């Protein structure tokens, strides 16, 4: 029997809506007056996935999860894109391409990254200035060395996309309409699923779609055999809030 159907989290939509609304209230309580006035005060909701065992394999690449409602919106959110040289060529192409949503506000080439962001302070400020980082897949191997430990520690290493003149627009838009999961050591994985200021129905849609794909990845019948695992519980959380439970696996009964 499909383990997912023994206790299906997708059947708990009302509980999920209540949890999302409760989380929004927690965020309101914790917001400072400065946050309430700031244009860039958007906070994210993260789905916390608790596994039964620590993964035997670690996936350094980000796994794309398609969601119905984009998480990113300008001016609340901004993204930075790392490109191959020459930087000017890609700036001109992207600025003339009407990419939606319009959140790519910084484009940095490899040479500019190594020269202008050479110190830990520079890289930390860069990391803190953007909600999302994307990178041409042809230079992604250089990113850990160029960006350093702060990007790794804050889980903001760039997501690789295919940047070719023929398809860069669709690659960027696909990344901006997805969320991403990376598998690390330990039993808990966090996936960014929504902004707190999104409509509750949109948040719930994103969470449910993410849950479907996460269950398929870890508990699907055929693929990803190296990643087989059981999902024991699911929570949602925002910045500086407690995590709220939305689902626990029921014990199998013989």
C-alpha atoms as one frame of an Amber mdcrd trajectory, in Angstrom:
protein
   0.000   0.000   0.000   1.186   3.533  -0.779   2.484   4.904   2.523   1.376
   8.389   1.505  -2.269   7.296   1.560  -2.115   5.843   5.062  -2.342   9.357
   6.450  -2.631  11.854   3.651  -1.592  15.420   4.586  -3.501  16.724   1.570
  -6.730  15.831   3.384  -5.950  18.298   6.171  -6.603  21.483   4.186  -8.734
  23.174   6.872  -6.040  22.531   9.497  -3.469  23.930   7.097  -5.507  27.106
   6.490  -5.850  27.592  10.252  -2.101  27.094  10.721  -1.260  29.605   7.968
  -3.572  32.226   9.501  -2.090  31.587  12.949   1.426  31.970  11.543   0.468
  35.273   9.918  -0.760  36.528  13.292   2.527  35.503  14.930   4.472  37.428
  12.290   2.329  40.541  12.882   3.037  40.395  16.621   6.790  40.146  16.042
   7.022  42.882  13.392   8.616  46.144  14.486   7.151  49.565  13.529  10.060
  49.963  11.075   9.118  46.679   9.371   5.516  47.806   8.961   6.651  50.988
   7.165   9.315  49.356   5.009   8.594  48.475   1.376  11.024  45.547   1.644
   9.529  43.952   4.749   8.294  40.788   3.029   8.877  37.612   5.040   8.732
  34.041   3.825   6.919  30.931   5.007   9.016  27.768   5.110   7.741  24.189
   5.034   9.775  22.084   7.482  10.000  18.398   6.517  10.991  15.951   9.249
  12.422  12.655   7.950  12.626   9.325   9.743  16.378   9.060   9.144  19.214
  11.273   8.025  19.760  10.887   4.245  22.634   8.592   3.328  23.344  10.784
   0.318  23.586  14.564   0.302  22.306  16.478  -2.721  24.286  19.672  -3.207
  22.176  20.793  -6.149  18.805  22.429  -5.691  15.786  20.360  -6.701  13.136
  22.453  -8.456   9.551  22.263  -7.175   6.953  23.907  -9.412   4.381  25.914
  -7.468   1.175  27.608  -8.699   1.910  31.060  -7.219   5.290  32.769  -7.528
   6.935  33.608  -4.215   8.739  36.663  -5.556   7.310  40.135  -6.221   9.019
  43.451  -6.891   9.776  45.718  -5.023   9.397  43.525  -1.927  11.783  40.922
  -3.342  14.934  41.211  -5.428  17.075  38.580  -7.130  20.709  38.609  -8.230
  21.961  36.772 -11.327  25.550  35.625 -11.882  26.559  35.404 -15.554  29.526
  34.603 -17.761  31.568  37.470 -19.114  30.889  39.840 -20.788  28.457  41.263
 -18.237  27.176  44.064 -20.518  25.856  41.582 -23.100  23.653  39.790 -20.554
  22.478  43.033 -18.952  21.280  44.314 -22.324  19.582  41.025 -23.214  17.804
  40.713 -19.871  16.774  44.374 -19.635  15.130  44.151 -23.070  13.361  40.820
 -22.479  10.426  41.766 -20.208  11.060  38.919 -17.756   8.221  38.334 -15.274
   8.172  38.803 -12.337  10.529  41.787 -12.592  12.750  40.918  -9.647  16.176
  40.526 -11.310  17.709  43.776 -10.071  21.411  42.858 -10.111  23.539  41.106
 -12.747  27.146  40.260 -11.881  29.737  38.581 -14.097  32.387  36.178 -12.811
  35.185  38.722 -13.243  33.198  41.458 -11.449  32.303  39.059  -8.629  35.929
  38.113  -7.976  37.150  41.741  -8.079  34.352  43.702  -6.422  33.309  41.150
  -3.775  36.663  39.835  -2.620  36.277  40.300   1.149  34.061  38.463   3.625
  32.270  41.761   4.431  31.519  42.415   0.748  30.130  38.918   0.220  28.065
  39.070   3.414  26.483  42.367   2.318  25.774  40.910  -1.123  24.169  37.836
   0.434  21.975  39.935   2.722  20.831  42.228  -0.089  18.838  39.718  -2.160
  16.181  37.080  -1.571  17.312  34.770  -4.372  20.503  34.107  -6.319  20.618
  32.499  -9.763  23.657  31.493 -11.793  24.503  30.411 -15.319  25.011  26.648
 -15.015  28.336  26.929 -16.863  29.880  28.841 -13.944  28.039  27.224 -11.017
  31.104  25.151 -10.016  33.003  28.378  -9.310  30.367  29.794  -6.984  31.298
  28.113  -3.653  34.850  29.476  -3.853  33.799  32.928  -5.092  30.916  33.387
  -2.638  32.333  31.685   0.432  31.042  30.306   3.702  28.389  32.935   4.512
  26.357  31.990   1.426  26.635  28.309   2.350  25.727  28.916   6.002  22.622
  30.947   5.101  21.501  28.446   2.445  21.677  31.099  -0.280  24.002  29.445
  -2.770  22.780  30.295  -6.279  20.461  28.065  -8.271  21.873  26.880 -11.588
  19.904  27.759 -14.719  20.665  27.357 -18.432  21.697  30.794 -19.677  21.801
  30.542 -23.468  20.714  33.315 -25.803  17.942  31.092 -27.181  16.305  30.180
 -23.857  17.532  32.407 -21.014  14.158  34.158 -20.608  12.222  30.909 -20.101
  14.967  29.554 -17.798  14.820  32.606 -15.537  11.012  32.720 -15.485  10.860
  28.999 -14.690  13.213  29.492 -11.720  11.186  32.460 -10.464   7.979  30.399
 -10.572   9.518  27.511  -8.614  10.798  26.834  -5.151  13.808  24.650  -4.391
  14.800  21.874  -2.012  18.360  20.930  -1.121  19.116  17.775   0.859  21.692
  18.111   3.606  22.859  16.031   6.540  20.239  15.758   9.251  16.590  14.800
   9.479  15.046  18.232   8.801  14.729  20.004   5.461  13.298  23.479   4.926
  11.603  24.572   1.684  10.529  28.178   1.123   6.894  28.011  -0.012   5.288
  31.485   0.169   5.432  35.072   1.326   3.588  35.893   4.525   1.690  38.691
   2.758   0.249  36.359   0.108  -3.434  35.435   0.216  -4.014  32.437   2.507
  -5.498  30.395  -0.356  -2.388  30.986  -2.464  -0.143  29.999   0.443  -2.127
  26.795   0.976  -1.978  25.970  -2.756   1.810  26.342  -2.741   2.210  24.248
   0.409  -0.010  21.437  -0.884   1.792  21.306  -4.237   5.167  21.262  -2.468
   3.989  18.443  -0.183   2.902  16.369  -3.210   6.275  16.701  -4.902   8.294
  16.170  -1.723   6.386  12.958  -0.944   6.891  11.781  -4.513  10.625  12.424
  -4.234  11.163  10.601  -0.938   8.428   7.958  -1.044   7.674   7.481  -4.761
   7.665   3.913  -6.074  10.258   3.980  -8.837  12.649   6.921  -8.987  15.132
   8.393  -6.530  15.978   5.035  -4.907  19.071   6.546  -3.287  16.859   9.062
  -1.493  14.189   6.701  -0.149  12.938   7.920   3.204   9.792   8.309   5.287
   8.350  11.705   6.066   7.313  11.724   9.722   5.898  15.227  10.153   5.409
  18.603   8.498   5.541  22.087  10.029   5.379  25.667   8.792   7.507  28.488
  10.102   8.462  32.085   9.321  11.392  34.250  10.340  11.737  34.407  14.126
   8.516  32.469  14.801   7.923  29.096  16.360   7.123  26.226  13.986   3.462
  25.194  13.759   2.627  21.512  13.127   0.369  20.743  10.158   0.707  16.963
   9.835   2.066  13.877  11.635   2.316  10.416  10.129  -0.112   7.942  11.637
   1.415   4.668  12.787   0.731   1.732  10.463  -1.756  -0.670  12.007  -1.505
  -4.333  11.210
